[in-house]
Amino acid sequence: MSHVAPTSHRRPARASHRGHRSSDGSVQITSWLGLTFAYLVGWLLTWQSHVGVHAAGVTLLVMLVPITIGTFVAGFKQGLGSWKAALTTALAIAFTLLKFFF
């Protein structure tokens, strides 16, 4: 039979960290450039004639949109880091949204 420690010896429950904010600093330039690179790969895949490869590109681009929006929200709260890299990502998402809506 296994031993269970009595309740008086257990560690107290920790307080909620709901109000705790981490100070990680601004969004890294590699995050912006990684998102831009992922958009380029998605566009490259959508330009292929094979149906499966084209569908993979569309799926990638669709998944990148909410991630990019979340990164911009974090960037505006914590600092963009590099405004040039953020601008290239903004152009990438704008081009993608224009491609899907027009």
Buried (B, 14 or more C-beta within 10 A) or exposed (E): EEEEEEEEEEEEEEEEEEEEEEEEEBBEBEBBBBBBBBBEBBBEBBEEEEEEBBEBBBEBBEEBBEEBEEBBEBBEEBEBBBEEBBEBBBEBBEEBEEEEEE
